C-alpha cells in the first residue's frame, strides 16, 4: 500500500511540475498584461507595454535618421563631428591622405548594413526602468541603448566594417602596416578602431534625432511617441 501511494504521489508531482513548466512560457506575457491593466486602472497616461514600444520606436526612427545622414558619399569626411581621423599610431604612415580617405569611405559603405544590425538589436532590446528613460535627459534613450548594446553591436558590425573598409582600399595598406607593427611591437587593430568610429557616428546622429523627437515630435514620429512625450 505504501509503495502504491508513493507511485501515485510521484506521478502527481511530475504532473504539477510539467504544468508549471508549460505555464512559465506565458508568464512574462501575463505579468506584462497585468502591469498594463494596472496602469490603465490607475489612470496613468501610458502602460508599460506602450512605454517599451515607444522607446523602441524612438530608437528605430533615430537609427533611420543616422543612416540617412551617414550613408551618403562624403558624409563622414565632410562632417566634423564624425569625421574619422588617423589614429596617432598611423600618423605619418605612408600615403596618409589616401589611407584617411579610405577609412572614411569604408565607414560610409558599412552604414546600411550597420543600420540593419541596429534595427534587429533594437527589436530584441530588454528595457527595464522605462520611466527614467522617458523622463531622463534629451538623449537618455540613445545613451541607454549604447551602454547596454555597444559591445554586442561592435561584434556584429566589425565584419561589415572590415569588408567595406577593404573595398574602400584600406586593405592595400595592410602589408606595410603589418610590417610597421612588427617592427614597433604595436598591436593596434585598424578595423577595431574603424568599427568604434562607425558606431560613434551612428550614436551621434541618433542622439540628435532623439532630442528632436522629444522637443518637436510631430511629423515623422508615431502617435505612440507623441503620446509619451
C-alpha positions as CSV (number, residue, x, y, z in Angstrom):
1,X,0.0,0.0,0.0
2,X,2.8,2.4,0.9
3,X,4.6,1.6,-2.4
4,X,1.4,2.2,-4.3
5,X,0.9,5.6,-2.6
6,X,4.5,6.6,-3.3
7,X,4.0,5.8,-7.0
8,X,0.8,7.9,-7.4
9,X,2.4,10.7,-5.4
10,X,5.4,10.8,-7.7
11,X,3.1,10.8,-10.8
12,X,1.1,13.7,-9.3
13,X,4.3,15.7,-8.5
14,X,5.5,15.3,-12.1
15,X,2.2,16.4,-13.5
16,X,2.3,19.6,-11.4
17,X,5.9,20.2,-12.5
18,X,5.0,19.8,-16.2
19,X,2.1,22.1,-15.9
20,X,4.1,24.7,-14.1
21,X,6.9,24.5,-16.7
22,X,4.4,24.9,-19.6
23,X,2.8,27.9,-17.9
24,X,6.2,29.6,-17.4
25,X,6.4,30.2,-21.2
26,X,3.5,32.6,-20.9
27,X,4.3,34.0,-17.5
28,X,6.2,37.1,-18.9
29,X,3.2,38.0,-21.1
30,X,0.8,37.5,-18.1
31,X,2.9,39.9,-16.0
32,X,3.1,42.4,-18.7
33,X,-0.7,42.3,-19.2
34,X,-1.3,42.6,-15.5
35,X,1.0,45.7,-15.5
36,X,-0.8,47.2,-18.4
37,X,-4.2,46.6,-16.8
38,X,-3.0,48.1,-13.5
39,X,-1.7,51.2,-15.3
40,X,-4.9,51.6,-17.1
41,X,-7.0,51.1,-13.9
42,X,-4.8,53.7,-12.1
43,X,-5.5,56.2,-14.8
44,X,-1.8,56.5,-15.9
45,X,-1.2,58.2,-19.3
46,X,0.6,55.1,-20.7
47,X,1.0,51.4,-20.0
48,X,4.4,49.6,-19.6
49,X,3.9,48.0,-23.0
50,X,3.3,51.3,-24.6
51,X,6.4,52.8,-22.9
52,X,8.7,49.9,-24.0
53,X,7.3,50.0,-27.6
54,X,7.6,53.8,-27.7
55,X,11.3,53.6,-26.6
56,X,12.0,51.1,-29.4
57,X,10.1,53.4,-31.8
58,X,12.4,56.3,-30.8
59,X,15.5,54.2,-31.4
60,X,14.2,52.9,-34.7
61,X,13.5,56.4,-36.0
62,X,16.8,57.6,-34.7
63,X,18.6,54.7,-36.5
64,X,16.9,55.6,-39.8
65,X,17.9,59.2,-39.3
66,X,21.5,58.3,-38.6
67,X,21.7,56.0,-41.7
68,X,20.3,58.8,-43.9
69,X,23.0,61.2,-42.6
70,X,25.9,58.8,-42.8
71,X,25.4,56.6,-45.9
72,X,25.8,59.4,-48.4
73,X,29.1,59.8,-50.2
74,X,31.5,62.1,-48.2
75,X,29.2,62.0,-45.2
76,X,31.9,61.1,-42.7
77,X,34.7,63.1,-44.0
78,X,32.6,66.3,-44.5
79,X,31.0,66.2,-41.1
80,X,33.5,67.4,-38.4
81,X,31.6,65.8,-35.5
82,X,32.0,62.3,-37.0
83,X,35.0,62.6,-39.4
84,X,37.4,59.8,-38.8
85,X,41.0,61.0,-38.2
86,X,44.1,58.9,-38.5
87,X,44.9,57.4,-35.1
88,X,48.1,58.5,-33.5
89,X,49.8,55.3,-34.3
90,X,49.3,55.8,-38.1
91,X,50.1,59.5,-38.4
92,X,53.0,59.9,-40.8
93,X,52.4,56.4,-42.1
94,X,53.0,56.2,-45.9
95,X,50.3,57.8,-48.0
96,X,48.3,59.0,-45.1
97,X,45.9,61.1,-47.2
98,X,44.9,58.0,-49.2
99,X,44.5,55.9,-46.1
100,X,42.4,58.6,-44.4
101,X,40.1,58.8,-47.3
102,X,39.8,55.0,-47.4
103,X,38.9,54.9,-43.7
104,X,36.1,57.4,-44.1
105,X,34.8,55.8,-47.2
106,X,34.9,52.4,-45.6
107,X,32.7,53.7,-42.7
108,X,30.2,55.2,-45.1
109,X,29.9,51.9,-47.1
110,X,29.2,50.0,-43.9
111,X,26.3,52.1,-42.7
112,X,23.3,50.5,-44.5
113,X,24.2,47.0,-43.1
114,X,25.1,48.5,-39.7
115,X,21.7,50.2,-39.6
116,X,20.1,46.8,-40.2
117,X,22.0,45.3,-37.3
118,X,20.9,48.2,-35.1
119,X,17.3,47.6,-36.0
120,X,17.4,43.9,-35.2
121,X,19.2,44.6,-31.9
122,X,16.5,47.2,-31.0
123,X,13.8,44.7,-31.7
124,X,15.2,42.3,-29.1
125,X,16.3,45.0,-26.6
126,X,15.3,44.4,-23.0
127,X,14.0,47.6,-21.4
128,X,13.9,47.8,-17.6
129,X,13.3,51.2,-16.0
130,X,11.4,52.8,-18.8
131,X,10.0,55.7,-16.8
132,X,13.5,57.0,-16.1
133,X,14.3,56.8,-19.8
134,X,11.2,58.7,-20.8
135,X,11.7,61.4,-18.2
136,X,15.5,61.5,-18.5
137,X,17.9,63.7,-20.4
138,X,17.2,64.6,-24.0
139,X,19.2,61.6,-25.3
140,X,18.6,59.2,-22.4
141,X,17.2,56.5,-24.6
142,X,20.1,56.6,-27.0
143,X,22.6,56.5,-24.2
144,X,20.8,53.6,-22.6
145,X,20.9,51.7,-25.9
146,X,24.6,52.5,-26.4
147,X,25.6,51.4,-22.9
148,X,23.6,48.2,-23.0
149,X,24.3,47.1,-26.5
150,X,27.5,48.6,-27.8
151,X,29.7,45.6,-27.2
152,X,27.2,43.3,-28.9
153,X,26.8,45.7,-31.8
154,X,30.6,46.0,-32.1
155,X,30.9,42.2,-32.5
156,X,28.1,42.2,-35.1
157,X,29.3,45.3,-37.0
158,X,33.0,44.7,-37.2
159,X,32.9,42.1,-40.1
160,X,30.7,44.5,-42.1
161,X,33.1,47.4,-41.5
162,X,36.1,45.2,-42.3
163,X,34.6,44.2,-45.7
164,X,33.6,47.7,-46.5
165,X,37.0,49.2,-45.5
166,X,38.9,46.7,-47.7
167,X,36.6,47.5,-50.6
168,X,37.4,51.2,-50.0
169,X,41.1,50.5,-50.2
170,X,42.2,50.1,-46.6
171,X,43.4,46.5,-47.3
172,X,46.0,47.8,-49.7
173,X,47.8,49.4,-46.8
174,X,47.8,46.4,-44.5
175,X,51.0,44.7,-45.7
176,X,53.1,47.8,-45.0
177,X,51.1,48.5,-41.8
178,X,51.7,45.0,-40.5
179,X,55.4,45.3,-41.2
180,X,55.5,48.6,-39.3
181,X,53.6,47.0,-36.4
182,X,56.0,44.1,-36.2
183,X,58.9,46.5,-36.1
184,X,57.4,48.6,-33.4
185,X,55.7,45.9,-31.4
186,X,52.3,47.5,-31.8
187,X,49.1,45.5,-31.6
188,X,46.8,48.2,-32.9
189,X,43.8,46.9,-34.8
190,X,42.8,49.3,-37.6
191,X,39.4,47.5,-38.1
192,X,38.6,47.7,-34.5
193,X,39.3,51.4,-34.5
194,X,37.2,51.9,-37.6
195,X,34.3,49.9,-36.1
196,X,34.3,52.1,-33.0
197,X,34.3,55.3,-35.1
198,X,31.4,54.0,-37.2
199,X,29.4,53.2,-34.1
200,X,30.3,56.7,-32.7
201,X,28.8,58.2,-35.8
202,X,25.6,56.3,-35.5
203,X,25.1,57.1,-31.9
204,X,25.9,60.8,-32.6
205,X,23.1,61.2,-35.0
206,X,20.7,59.0,-33.1
207,X,21.2,61.4,-30.1
208,X,20.4,64.4,-32.3
209,X,17.3,62.8,-33.6
210,X,16.1,61.8,-30.1
211,X,16.5,65.3,-28.9
212,X,14.4,66.5,-31.9
213,X,11.7,63.9,-31.1
214,X,11.5,65.0,-27.5
215,X,11.3,68.7,-28.2
216,X,9.4,68.8,-31.5
217,X,7.6,65.5,-32.1
218,X,5.1,65.9,-34.8
219,X,5.8,64.9,-38.4
220,X,7.8,61.7,-38.9
221,X,7.0,60.3,-35.5
222,X,4.2,58.0,-34.4
223,X,1.0,58.5,-32.4
224,X,2.6,56.5,-29.6
225,X,5.7,58.6,-29.4
226,X,3.6,61.8,-29.3
227,X,1.6,60.3,-26.5
228,X,4.7,59.5,-24.5
229,X,6.3,62.9,-25.0
